[in-house]
Amino acid sequence: MKILLTGGAGFIGSNFVRMALEDRLPGLEGASITVLDALTYSGNPANLLSVAGHPHYAFVHGDIRDIGLLDRIMPGIDAVVHLAAESHVDRSVRDASVFVETNVVGTQRLLDAALRHDVRRFVHVSTDEVYGSIDEGSWDEQSPLEPNSPYSASKAGSDLLARSYHRTHGLDVRITRCSNNYGPFHFPEKLVPLFVTNLIDGLDVPLYGDGEHVRDWLHVDDHCRGIALVLTGGRPGEVYNIGGGTELTNRRLTELLLEATGRDWSSVRQAEDRLGHDRRYSVDIAKIQGELGYAPQVPFEQGIADVVQWYRDHRSWWEPLKERAAL
């Protein structure tokens, strides 16, 4: 299978590439992967150094909105896995324009290119944030989309576009919606890597509001396995939630990260709550479990310990990124 992976130099994408080329993703053994990445602030060529010489890997530096470029690289592609996106909520609050351009316009141009070049399969990777906030219970795939931030609204728009290309044009589109990811190579503006790297360096960390916002945590390796299952065995036109099964308040997660880094609550700074901050996310994963046999394999306690150790061991990777982004 020849796969075009957008956003492959980012956090989730680079983990997917490494796992696929190491034959650690079900059904993708022997696959060839072409990465398309614009290398914006969070795209990092260093994330892909370990596979740079792999015979089944190619890298293209470019923008998913570039129609001419898409027409040059799309011929011969069997499947698109679309991960490229602007994804940081705080940045979307400050300026939503780039989120609309990349997440909505970029997705539309990819879908059109896939149609023009008879791509057999298109997996659109989205987020549980499109559902909004839920006080109790969990969202299934039929739950309404009620996004509350400019970021999640742009992702909901791209989800609906992707769905429409299946309904209107018959394009084999499959949509995944994941919960909060964590793992290695995570750009250090997101909660887990920001907190871990700050705490390692003896800096404080910002806890928004009362800290009682709840998230379901999913190791990036489990997310990549879920994407691969949807790519190889999912049904056209369907949505699949991918979750990790570990719901924690931000306060409890902060406690665990303090313990893992040997710090205490004197390192925590209360911060004004984010605008439109969703209270709780929770996805029902019964569909992907029942249809495709998905199950999270990385226990959270082990996963978070491994992540903390990874950041301890890879200062040369994350320190320049924090300096560049002034985090």
N, C-alpha and C positions, 0 to 999 in steps of 0.2 A: 504493500500500500504506500502510495506517495501522498504525504500530508503537508499541507501548508499551515504552519502554526504562526498566527499573528501574536505579537507581544511576547515572543519567545525569549527575549533577553531580560524579562522581568522576573518577579518572584515565582509565581505559579508556573509560568511558561518555561523557565529554565529548568525547574524541577521536572516538569513533564518531559522535556527533551532528554535530560540525562536518564530518566527512568526508561523511556522508550528505547533509546539507543543501547541501553544495558539489558534490554529484553526483560524488564521488570514490570511491564504493563500488559495485562491479559489481552491476547488477540493482536498485539502490535509487534510481535517478534519479527525482526527483519525489516521493519518499516523504514522508509526513507523520509527524512524531515527537512523541509526548507523553512527556516525562520525568517519572518518579515517583521522588522522592528525599526521604529523611528529613532530609537535611542534618545528619548527625552530624558528628563532628569532621573527617572527611576529605572530606565533601561540601562543595563550595565553589561558591556561585552565580557567583563571578567566572570560573569555568571556562567559563561559557556566555554571557558578556556579548556575545561577537561574533555570536551567533545570536539574541539576545533579541527582535529585531524581525522575524525571518523569518516569512513567512506560513504556513509549514508546520511551525511549532514551537510547542509549548505546554509549560508547566511546572506540575507539581502537587507541592506540598509535602506529603508524607505518608509513612506507614509501610506497607511491604508486608504487614504483619500485620493491617492495618485492613480487616476484611471489608466494612464498609459503604462505605468509600472505594473499594475495588476494584470493588464493584458499581456505583458511580456512574461510574467512568471506563472500565470494560472494554467496555461496549456499543459496537459499531462497530469495535472493534480487530481487525485482520487477523492480527497476529503480535505475540507478546511476545518481547523479547530481555531475558533476565534476568541482569543484571550485579550487582545489589545484593547486597553481602556484607560481612561483617566478614572482613578478610583478613590482618591482621598477626600473624604467628606468636608473637612475643614477648608480645603482649597476650593471646593465647589461653592461653599458659602461665600467665599471672598470674590470669586469670579466664575460664573457658570458657563461662560461662552465656550471655553475649550472643551468642556464636558459634552456640550451639544455637538460641537464639531467632530470630535473624535468618536464619541460613543454612539451618536445617532447618524450623522452624515457618513462617518467612516464605515459603519455597519451596512448602511444602504449601498454604498459603493462596492463593498465586498460581495454582498448578495447579488448585485447586478452582474459583477464579474463572474461569479460562480455560475449564474444562468448562462452567460454568453459562452462559457467554455465547458459546459456540460459536466460540471463537478457533480459527482454522485452523492456526496454527503456533506452536510454543513452542520457542525456542532457549535452552537452559540452559548458561550459560558457567561452566566449572569450571577446574580446575588440574591440572597434572601431579603435584602433591604428593599426590593421592589414591592414586597408585601406590606411594608409600613411597620406598625408596632402592634404587638398582641399581648393582652394582659394575662391570659391563661390559655392552656391548650397549645396546639401547634398548627401551622399552616400546612394544608396539603396543596397539591398542584392546581386544584380548582379554586383556591382562595383568590379573592379579588386583589388587583394591584392597587395599592394606596401609598405610593412613595411619599416621603416627607422631606427629603433633602434634594437639592438640585442634582447631586450625583445619582441618587437612586431613581429620580425621575428620568434622567437621561438613560439609565439602564432599562427602566421599564419601557421607555420609548423604543429602544433597540430590540427588546424582547418582542414587542408587538409588531415591529417591522419584520423581524425574522419569521414570526408566525404567519404573517400575511403572505410572505413569499412562498410558504408551503401551500396555503389555501388558494392563492391566486395563480401561482405559476407551477405548482406541483414539485417545487424544489424540496429535496429530502432534508428538512431542517429539524434538528433536535436541540432542545434548550435545557441547560442545566442551571440550577440555582443553588449556590453553596452557602453554608454558614461561614463564620469568621475563621480564616485560615491562620495557621502559625507554622513556623518551620525555618530551616536554614535559607540564607540568601534573601531574607525579607527586608525590603528597603526600610531603613530605620526612622521612618516618620510614623509608622503604625504602632499601636499600643505595645504589643509584646516586644518587638526589637528596640523601640525607643526606651521603654522602661528598663529592659535588661542592660542595654549599653550605658544608659545614664547611671544606673545603680552600680555597675561594674566600675565606673569612673568616680564614684562617690558623689554624684550629682543628685539633685532632687527630681521627682517625677510629678506630673500634674494629674490629679484625679478630678474628673469633671463632676460638678454638682455633688449629690450625696453619695455617688459611687454605687448606687443600687441598680444601675442599668444592667440587664442580663443579656449575655451572648452565649451562643452554642459554639464551642471550639472544635475545629476540624484540622487535623494535621495535613499538611500539604501533600504528603505521599498518599494519604487516603483519598484526598480530593482528586489527585491525578488518576488513581485507580478507578474512581467513579466516572470520570470523564471518558476514560478508555472503554469502560463497560458500555456507556451510552453510545459511543462512537461505533463500537463493533456489534452491539446487540440491541440497542434501543429502537423504538418504533418511530417512523417518520411523523413529524408534526406533534410529537409529545414533549412534555416538560417533565424533568426529573429533579427532585430535590436531593441534595447531597449534604448530609450533616455528620457531625462527629459524635453526638450523644453526650457531650459534656457541657451542661449549662452552668455558668458561673456569673455572679455579679462582678462588676469591675472591681469592687472593693475586695472580694475574695480572691480574684486573680492577682490583684496587687499584693495581697498578703503572701500568696504563694511565691511570687517573684521576689519579694523581700527576703523570704526564707531561703530561697535558692541562691541568692547573692550575698547573704550574710548581712543584710541591712535591716533597719527597723523603721517604725512609722515616722521618725523624725525626718526621713528622706521624702515624705509625701507632702506635696503642696496642694491644698484645695484650690481648684480652678473654677471660674465661672462656667456654668453649664453651656454646652454647645447649643446654638440655635437649632430648633427642630430636632433635638436629640431623641431618637426612638428609645422607648423604655425597655422593650424586651423583644428579642427575636427567637423563634423556635420553629424548626421545620420538621414535618412528618416525613420520614424516609421509607415508609412502608412500601411505596411503589417501586423504588429502585431495588429494595431488598427482595420483594416478591418476584419481580420480573427478571432481574439481572443478577441476583445473588450478592448484591453489595453488602458489605459490613465493614465498619471501621476496624482497622487492625492495629493501630498505634494507641496504646493506653495513654491517657493524658499525662499522668504522673511521669511516665518514662519519656514521653515526647517533650514535655516542658524542660525536664532535666537535660535532655540531649541538646535542646535549643540553647539553653543557658551556656552549656559547655562549648557549643559551636561558636557562639559569639566571643567567649573567652579565648578560643583558639584562633579566631579569624579577625583580630583587630585590624590587620592590614587591609581587609576587605571593607569593613564598615566605617572606619575612622575617616577616610577621605570623603565618603558619601555624606557624613554628618557635617563635615566642614563645608562641603560644596553647597549643601542645602541650608546651612546655618541652623541646624536643628538643636 
